[in-house]
Amino acid sequence: MMQGNLTALLVTSFIVLTVVLIGFIAGRDKSSRSSVEEWSVGGRKFGPLLVWLLVGADLYTAYTFLGLTSTAYTGGSLAFFAIPYTIIAFFISYFYLPKLWKVSKEFKFTTLADYAKGRFDSKFLSLLIAIVGVLMLIPYIDLQLAGIQDTLRVAGTGYINVQVVVIISFLLVALYTFFSGIKGPTYTAIIKDILIWVIMLFLVVSIPIIHFGGWGSMINKLVVESPELLTIPTTGPKGIPWFLTASLVSGLALFMWAHGATGVFTAKSADTLRKNAIYLPLYNIVLILVVFLGFAAFHVLPEGSDPRFALLNLIQVSYGGVIQGLAYATIALASLIPCSIMAIGASNLFANNIYRDFINPKVAPAKLTLITRSMVFVVIGLALVFGMLFPTALVSLQLLGVSGMVQIFPAIVFSLFWRKQTKEATVIGLLIGLIVTFTVSGTGMTFGIYEGFWGLLANVLVLVILNPIFVKRINGKTNPIMAQLFTK
């Protein structure tokens, strides 16, 4: 690892600390902590622009940028799977998120597990979704930890103890999340997203000029010297079948994550979510170009460089301290702000759907709010410990997390449109989907297909085959949620 740049470290530290301070200021109004609904989803008052920035901050994380360049550096065009998967996610979200939002607002649901419990009259299904949501989210939070750790390691080598600074950073995020709730990451997301657009576009314009003389020269060099980077393999464990199924599964899973749902529930209207589905794909402009930075790093960095640091080292060899600092600050904020939203989502699931429903059903609203807020420290603490104990397992666990989270898609999305979907078939399908996913992953018998696809296929088949067996039990039965969903 090269010596860090003190100017870059100071600029990064100043911007990050300023943004954390803004996170605290965002929660100065006590109303932001007055209830679970206010703390976790901002009282459902956010308009299109705030929701666009929040969901963008939520979904486009440091792992997105560091991971994409790393994948492009080693696997070439496989990195482009991030483009179709988000388009799939936003396209289908146009049709189901407004319907989910309406019923959630009516019945004050703040998690997907809340909705499942109400829709199916099933605390067990709610518990299952909550457990899956929390367990799958811990490695994802860890990846945000890894993102800021890598950024600080490149910027601060020789000047700071990286692990100590990472722990302090995440404790500060936990504190402002506990204090401000969703308003903290929402208002800091404004700064983070502006930086992403400005800095990332600056990088993709200037780096090809600095190292190749322009985009045209860079593309020519890629075509002549490394054409394999520009094609998707037709054979092997990650070929076109993997690309297609990974895009589909990731797209279906995107808003099943607790933090994705949290961003959705902050909207003030169903129309806000429709507008978001139309405008969120604009972020893909940045993503497409960031993939090319991975290709640039392949030619600029010395052979044998660690792919994990491809983007960070490319920045390090391309710019002076101030530009480095701005770029590192952007990546650091893309770690810390999503971490805050993820912690809110996981805390909400635990407090509402595990503690309230199974441990203390008679808990007072004020106490439940405090417990929900306090769980932020537990979630982020677990992520810190887990990340330090198993640092090499994070990416594979997060990819497995996508495969796990997509298994709740039939329980949530199908049930918005399928009146006669039964809880028994839904629960069995979900369990079978999880078992198949983890079995395929553990044995490595994927046959070139994304493991989550096999789980989802089994899940849906079991649901469709078993549902007629149980459907007689719900004939003529209804509840307020079903009445709202299916009464014209």
Secondary structure, 3 states (H helix, E strand, C coil): CCCCCHHHHHHHHHHHHHHHHHHHHHCCCHHHHCCHHHHHHHHHCECHHHHHHHHHHHHCCHHHHHHHHHHHHHHHHHHHHHHHHHHHHHHHHHHHHHHHHHHHHHCCCCCHHHHHHHHHCCHHHHHHHHHHHHHHHHHHHHHHHHHHHHHHHHHHCCCCCHHHHHHHHHHHHHHHHHHHCCHHHHHHHHHHHHHHHHHHHHHHHHHHHHHHCCHHHHHHHHHHHCHHHHCCCCCCCCCHHHHHHHHHHHHHHHHHCHHHHHHHHCECCHHHHHHHHHHHHHHHHHHHHHHHHHHHHHHHCCCCCCHHHHHHHHHHHHCCHHHHHHHHHHHHHHHHHHHHHHHHHHHHHHHHHHHHHHHCCCCCHHHHHHHHHHHHHHHHHHHHHHHHHCHHHHHHHHHHHHHHHHHHHHHHHHHHHCCCCCHHHHHHHHHHHHHHHHHHHHHCCCCCCCHHHHHHHHHHHHHHHHHHHHHHHHCCCCCHHHHHHHCC
